[in-house]
Amino acid sequence: MDDTVTVREARAHLAEIIDRSVSGGSTVITRDGKPVAAVVSMDDYNALEDAIDEYFARQAEETARTEEGQAHYTMSQVVADIFGENDQGHAA
């Protein structure tokens, strides 16, 4: 089986695709010739999620440094404001 399969092929060979991902391989699934999904191991998926989290944490730290002296809000303050639980502004 190739590393790229159509949706139809993925349906027909799902067990093989999963086995490949567990062994460290990946499979790209295409629809109308365009990549639309990928099947990877949970370890690879978790590593990607961790990398994304780290990236956004670094972006937030950089933003905080460049906006020093401006008002900042904690996530709990933002959530409280979204749900109308607090009517006051929250400068940190």
Secondary structure, DSSP 8 states (H G I E B T S, - for coil): --SEEEHHHHHHTHHHHHHHHHTT--EEEEETTEEEEEE--HHHHHHHHHHHHHHHHHHHHHHHHHTTTS----HHHHHHHHTT---S----
